[in-house]
Structure formats: C-alpha cells, structure tokens
Amino acid sequence: MENVVFSKADKWIGQDMKVAIQKLDLKADVINFNRKQIYIADLILDAPVFTQSVYKGNKPKIENNNLRDLVPKMPVLSALQWNTDGWEIKVANIEINNASFKYDIETPRGIYTDQFDGQHLQFTGITGSLKNVSFINDTLTTELKLKTRERSGLEVLNLQSKVKFTPDIMEFKDLLLETSKSRISNYYSMRYKDFEDDLSSFIHNVQLEGRFKASTVHSDDIAVFAPRLKTWNRKFYIDGNVKGTIDNLSAKKIIIKTANTIVDGTISTVLSLISDPITCRPIIPTW
C-alpha cells in the first residue's frame, strides 16, 4: 500500500485530523471485525504522518442546568475513553521510518519555538521499532526503541523503554533516554487528569515521577521545559527519586552532583534549591 491519505474535519466538535503514509507493508494473522480483534505479525511504516488540531467548534454549550431535562438527552457512554468499541489489537513488530507527529491546541498566542510547548507538539524524524504492541481496553503497551526531534530543539538520540499509555498516565519502565548531552535511566512517568487540558499546562499540571540510576542531565535539556536554565551550562549527576510538577519538584534519597556542589538527602523543591548558579555555594547537607 502506497501514498495513502486520510483526512477528517469536524467543525462541530472542533477537531481536525490527517493521517498519511508513503508506504505500508503489513502481514496480518487475524482481522475479525465481528470479534473486534486485530492480530498483526509485522507492520512496516515509511514516512507516516499524523496531525491533529483541536479548536473551538460550532457545538453550543448546554445552558440548561435542569438535571431532569438533561438526562434524557445524554448518550449512553462507554466506560472506556479511547477504545470505546472495545477492540483488541496486538502487533508483534512495528518498524517506523522517518515519521512525524503534530498535535495543536488552538491558543490566542503564537507557538513557542525555543522551548517545549505542550499545546503545540511537533516531533519529526521518528525512526525505530515497537515490539509486542498491545491495545486492550484503554491501555496501550509496547517495548519501544526510537529516535526523534521535537520542535523545541530537544533531540532524542535513543529512547528505549517498556511503555504504558492510558488516559491518565504515560509510563516508561526500564528506561534509557539519551540526548547529545544527557543520559537518563531507569524509570519515568507522567500523570494527568485530562490529557489535553493538563498537557497544555505541562509545567504546572502534569505530575512527574523519576527514579534515576547513575543518570547525567545537562541544563540545556532541562531548559527546554524551564527556559530560565538556558544560561547555566551545567551537567548534573543524579541518583535517586524525584516527584512532582516541573515547578514543584521534590526528591527523596537523592544525590545530585555538579561542579563543586553536592546534594545528598531529601529536597522539598529541587528547582528553587539550584535556582542561581552564580550565587549558589557548595552544599553538603548533614541529613
């Protein structure tokens, strides 16, 4: 299958989507529409493109707050958010070559081009493989290995992990993430109540958890999410656990080393502790 394009524009809800692919090779074991089962042995995707835009649609808001009047108008909803029809999809192997992913939420401002913008995501050059892919109920799991680059300038040279993606968590177990300046392992997760709303306010709303083992993180990579670190030019050695939002991170049993600074213990606010590299003196807590 070559040069396939699928487009959908829903002005009523306020959501446009486009899927395109230059070439697709597929070897299927089972495709059963009655049982809602798809089992695939191999899937090779050349230059696939996925774009989605979310904006204010034409659908009016319901102003009537009378519950008795509203209930008869409510559709019967599935307990599932993504896989509402209950499909069971399994793929043994997916090979991806030069894919791109773009996700935009309408904003009154322009797009941030020099930092991570949760409302305007754009990944290009996505190349790699997904093994043992499973999409059952609302849970997507796979063993991932890929490289990519985000619009913000963050370039991932190698990402390996056992991934779980649901409507409330994106989890990376047995993680190895490498950029040109950083190397992170071995666990990372992002938790959110609403994927679209919380991602649009990533720094404040998305709950992060990291369990770092012998990891090195350069301030240039952190600055993609926290621009005030752009001038630091520091590399941090990290071993321990970190939890919280970007603007309110806390750490337990953590060791952080950089230049003449050593932190060993528990930290209530990570970014405030290392807020100014000019005035920051060597810290060696006794706790």
Backbone torsions as a table, in degrees:
resi	resn	phi	psi	omega
1	MET	NA	130.1	-175.9
2	GLU	-134.8	148.7	174.0
3	ASN	51.3	57.3	179.6
4	VAL	-98.5	134.8	178.5
5	VAL	-134.2	131.2	175.2
6	PHE	-127.0	126.6	-179.8
7	SER	-127.5	144.5	177.7
8	LYS	-143.5	127.0	177.7
9	ALA	-122.8	118.3	-179.5
10	ASP	-117.7	89.4	-178.1
11	LYS	-70.8	-21.3	-179.4
12	TRP	-69.2	-50.3	178.3
13	ILE	-80.9	-36.4	-177.1
14	GLY	97.3	54.3	-177.1
15	GLN	-154.0	122.0	176.3
16	ASP	-114.5	146.0	-178.7
17	MET	-142.8	142.6	175.8
18	LYS	-138.8	131.2	176.3
19	VAL	-125.6	127.8	179.5
20	ALA	-140.4	153.4	179.4
21	ILE	-153.2	137.7	178.8
22	GLN	-74.9	-43.0	-178.0
23	LYS	-151.6	138.9	-179.7
24	LEU	-135.6	125.8	173.6
25	ASP	-117.0	128.7	-174.7
26	LEU	-135.5	136.0	173.0
27	LYS	-123.6	107.6	-174.3
28	ALA	-102.0	143.4	174.0
29	ASP	-96.1	-44.2	-178.7
30	VAL	-142.1	129.7	168.1
31	ILE	-133.9	103.9	-174.9
32	ASN	-126.2	105.3	-176.5
33	PHE	-73.5	-29.9	179.7
34	ASN	-67.8	-42.7	179.1
35	ARG	-88.8	-4.4	-179.5
36	LYS	57.9	51.3	-179.3
37	GLN	-126.8	133.5	174.1
38	ILE	-133.7	116.2	177.0
39	TYR	-119.7	121.1	-176.1
40	ILE	-122.0	136.3	178.8
41	ALA	-82.4	-50.6	-178.2
42	ASP	-139.2	140.7	176.9
43	LEU	-140.9	119.3	179.6
44	ILE	-114.7	124.4	-176.5
45	LEU	-118.9	120.1	176.9
46	ASP	-105.5	121.7	177.6
47	ALA	52.5	49.3	174.7
48	PRO	-74.7	146.8	-179.5
49	VAL	-130.6	130.1	174.6
50	PHE	-128.6	122.4	176.6
51	THR	-130.0	141.1	177.8
52	GLN	-142.1	133.7	178.9
53	SER	-122.1	132.9	179.2
54	VAL	-118.1	129.8	-176.5
55	TYR	-150.0	175.4	179.7
56	LYS	-71.9	118.5	-178.2
57	GLY	-88.7	-176.5	-178.5
58	ASN	-87.8	-8.2	-178.6
59	LYS	-66.5	121.3	-178.0
60	PRO	-73.3	151.2	175.1
61	LYS	-74.9	145.9	178.1
62	ILE	-77.7	118.4	-177.8
63	GLU	-92.8	-20.8	-177.5
64	ASN	-74.9	117.9	-178.3
65	ASN	-98.1	8.9	179.7
66	ASN	-78.0	108.9	-175.1
67	LEU	-59.0	-36.1	-178.7
68	ARG	-64.1	-32.8	179.0
69	ASP	-81.6	-28.5	-175.3
70	LEU	-79.2	-38.2	-173.4
71	VAL	-55.5	-46.0	-179.6
72	PRO	-63.3	-21.9	-177.9
73	LYS	-88.4	-11.4	-176.6
74	MET	-77.3	131.6	176.6
75	PRO	-73.1	157.8	175.0
76	VAL	-77.2	118.1	-174.1
77	LEU	-100.0	149.1	174.0
78	SER	-78.0	152.0	174.9
79	ALA	-69.3	-16.1	179.9
80	LEU	-90.9	145.6	-178.6
81	GLN	-96.2	-40.1	-176.4
82	TRP	-99.8	-50.4	-175.9
83	ASN	-99.0	63.3	-170.4
84	THR	-65.5	-23.3	179.6
85	ASP	-91.3	-2.4	174.7
86	GLY	74.5	36.2	177.9
87	TRP	-72.3	150.6	173.4
88	GLU	-116.8	112.7	-175.5
89	ILE	-122.7	127.9	177.9
90	LYS	-134.5	134.3	178.8
91	VAL	-132.4	122.5	-177.8
92	ALA	-69.0	-38.8	-175.8
93	ASN	-151.3	129.8	174.3
94	ILE	-125.5	126.7	175.2
95	GLU	-109.8	128.5	-176.9
96	ILE	-119.9	129.6	179.8
97	ASN	-123.3	115.9	173.3
98	ASN	55.6	54.2	178.6
99	ALA	-87.9	162.9	173.7
100	SER	-137.5	147.8	-178.3
101	PHE	-136.8	127.9	-179.4
102	LYS	-135.1	130.9	-178.5
103	TYR	-137.0	116.5	-175.8
104	ASP	-122.2	134.9	171.1
105	ILE	-112.9	131.7	-177.2
106	GLU	-58.2	129.2	178.6
107	THR	-135.7	151.4	178.5
108	PRO	-74.2	-15.9	-179.5
109	ARG	-97.1	174.3	175.3
110	GLY	-80.9	176.1	-179.5
111	ILE	-82.5	133.6	173.3
112	TYR	-73.4	123.5	-178.0
113	THR	-104.1	-14.3	-176.5
114	ASP	-111.5	11.2	177.1
115	GLN	-155.5	166.2	179.7
116	PHE	-64.3	130.9	-179.5
117	ASP	-123.8	101.6	-176.1
118	GLY	-64.1	-16.7	179.0
119	GLN	-94.1	-8.0	-179.4
120	HIS	-141.8	80.1	-178.6
121	LEU	-88.4	140.4	174.5
122	GLN	-151.3	110.6	176.9
123	PHE	-109.9	134.7	179.0
124	THR	-129.3	165.9	178.2
125	GLY	61.8	30.6	-178.9
126	ILE	-73.1	115.8	-178.1
127	THR	-138.0	133.9	179.6
128	GLY	160.2	-154.7	-176.4
129	SER	-141.3	153.9	173.4
130	LEU	-127.1	123.9	-179.8
131	LYS	-109.3	148.4	175.5
132	ASN	50.5	53.0	178.7
133	VAL	-74.9	134.3	178.9
134	SER	-139.9	127.9	176.0
135	PHE	-126.1	98.5	-178.0
136	ILE	-128.5	134.1	-171.7
137	ASN	55.9	-124.1	179.0
138	ASP	-109.7	22.4	-175.3
139	THR	-116.2	123.4	175.1
140	LEU	-108.4	125.1	177.9
141	THR	-128.7	150.1	178.2
142	THR	-168.0	165.0	170.8
143	GLU	-105.6	114.5	-165.9
144	LEU	-108.7	141.6	169.8
145	LYS	-148.0	116.7	-177.8
146	LEU	-159.5	172.7	171.5
147	LYS	-133.4	153.8	-178.4
148	THR	-167.8	173.1	177.1
149	ARG	-137.2	136.0	179.4
150	GLU	-100.9	154.2	-177.7
151	ARG	-51.8	-32.4	-177.6
152	SER	-66.0	-14.6	-177.7
153	GLY	107.7	-9.4	178.1
154	LEU	-70.1	121.3	179.8
155	GLU	-113.5	119.7	178.3
156	VAL	-96.1	112.1	-179.0
157	LEU	-80.9	-29.5	-178.9
158	ASN	-156.7	124.2	175.4
159	LEU	-130.2	115.6	177.8
160	GLN	-125.6	135.0	-178.4
161	SER	-174.7	159.6	165.6
162	LYS	-93.4	114.6	-168.7
163	VAL	-107.0	139.8	169.7
164	LYS	-129.1	130.1	-176.6
165	PHE	-130.7	118.9	179.5
166	THR	-133.0	176.2	178.6
167	PRO	-63.8	-10.5	180.0
168	ASP	-127.9	-0.2	178.4
169	ILE	-153.4	144.0	168.2
170	MET	-120.8	113.9	-169.9
171	GLU	-122.3	137.0	-179.8
172	PHE	-125.2	104.6	177.1
173	LYS	-97.3	156.5	-177.6
174	ASP	49.0	49.1	-171.6
175	LEU	-82.0	137.8	165.8
176	LEU	-136.3	114.2	-179.9
177	LEU	-123.2	126.2	-177.3
178	GLU	-128.6	129.6	168.1
179	THR	-113.3	-173.0	179.3
180	SER	-70.1	-16.7	-175.6
181	LYS	-125.5	-10.1	-175.3
182	SER	-132.2	155.5	174.7
183	ARG	-143.0	117.6	-173.5
184	ILE	-123.2	134.6	170.9
185	SER	-151.8	154.3	15.6
186	ASN	-136.4	7.7	178.0
187	TYR	-148.6	140.3	177.2
188	TYR	-153.6	140.1	176.7
189	SER	-145.5	154.1	174.6
190	MET	-126.5	125.1	179.2
191	ARG	-113.9	142.5	-177.3
192	TYR	-151.6	153.2	177.3
193	LYS	-86.9	-37.1	178.1
194	ASP	-136.0	118.4	-172.8
195	PHE	-56.7	-49.5	-176.5
196	GLU	-69.6	-49.3	-175.8
197	ASP	-66.8	-45.6	-176.2
198	ASP	-73.1	-34.9	178.8
199	LEU	-66.5	-30.0	178.7
200	SER	-70.7	-16.7	174.9
201	SER	-126.1	55.5	-170.3
202	PHE	-54.8	-47.1	-174.1
203	ILE	-62.0	-33.7	-174.1
204	HIS	-100.5	-29.7	-168.6
205	ASN	-106.8	-26.0	-175.3
206	VAL	-86.1	123.0	-179.9
207	GLN	-84.2	118.9	-178.1
208	LEU	-102.0	149.3	171.9
209	GLU	-140.9	125.9	178.8
210	GLY	-129.2	135.0	173.8
211	ARG	-119.0	100.1	-171.2
212	PHE	-95.2	136.0	176.3
213	LYS	-126.6	114.9	178.2
214	ALA	46.3	49.3	-177.1
215	SER	-99.2	150.4	173.6
216	THR	-124.5	130.1	-178.1
217	VAL	-128.6	127.1	178.3
218	HIS	-91.6	143.7	-178.8
219	SER	-60.3	-27.1	178.1
220	ASP	-62.2	-36.1	178.8
221	ASP	-74.4	-36.5	176.6
222	ILE	-66.7	-34.3	-176.6
223	ALA	-64.2	-19.0	175.0
224	VAL	-60.3	-33.8	179.3
225	PHE	-99.9	-27.6	-179.4
226	ALA	-128.5	85.5	-171.1
227	PRO	-57.0	-23.0	-178.3
228	ARG	-66.5	-7.8	178.9
229	LEU	-93.9	6.0	-173.2
230	LYS	-59.6	-32.3	-175.2
231	THR	-93.0	3.0	-173.4
232	TRP	-69.5	-49.0	-176.4
233	ASN	54.1	55.5	-179.1
234	ARG	-128.7	149.8	173.7
235	LYS	-114.2	131.6	-178.1
236	PHE	-110.1	133.2	168.9
237	TYR	-94.1	126.7	-174.5
238	ILE	-129.1	132.0	173.8
239	ASP	-143.0	113.1	-177.9
240	GLY	148.0	-164.9	-173.7
241	ASN	-115.9	135.2	179.5
242	VAL	-127.3	141.6	-177.3
243	LYS	-150.9	144.3	176.6
244	GLY	130.0	-172.6	175.0
245	THR	-85.0	164.4	-179.2
246	ILE	-55.0	-40.0	-177.3
247	ASP	-86.7	2.5	179.7
248	ASN	-152.3	59.1	-179.1
249	LEU	-82.5	141.0	172.0
250	SER	-126.9	156.5	-175.6
251	ALA	-137.6	143.6	176.7
252	LYS	-125.2	141.4	179.2
253	LYS	47.9	51.6	-172.9
254	ILE	-109.7	142.7	170.8
255	ILE	-121.0	122.7	177.4
256	ILE	-126.1	124.1	179.1
257	LYS	-123.8	137.5	171.9
258	THR	-159.4	126.6	-179.3
259	ALA	50.5	-117.5	-178.9
260	ASN	-97.8	11.3	-176.4
261	THR	-107.4	133.4	176.1
262	ILE	-132.9	128.5	174.5
263	VAL	-120.2	127.9	-177.9
264	ASP	-139.9	107.2	179.5
265	GLY	150.6	-136.2	-179.0
266	THR	-117.8	133.4	-177.1
267	ILE	-124.6	131.2	-178.6
268	SER	-82.8	-37.0	178.9
269	THR	-137.1	101.9	-173.0
270	VAL	-62.5	-50.6	-174.1
271	LEU	-68.2	-31.7	178.7
272	SER	-71.9	-29.9	180.0
273	LEU	-66.5	-38.2	-176.9
274	ILE	-108.5	39.1	-168.5
275	SER	-72.3	-29.8	-174.5
276	ASP	-138.3	107.4	-176.9
277	PRO	-68.2	-17.4	-179.1
278	ILE	-77.6	-43.1	-177.0
279	THR	-96.6	-9.1	-177.4
280	CYS	-70.4	121.3	178.9
281	ARG	-97.0	164.1	177.4
282	PRO	-56.3	130.1	-178.3
283	ILE	-117.8	119.8	176.2
284	ILE	-130.2	83.0	-177.8
285	PRO	-62.2	153.9	178.7
286	THR	-93.5	-7.2	-178.9
287	TRP	-88.3	NA	NA
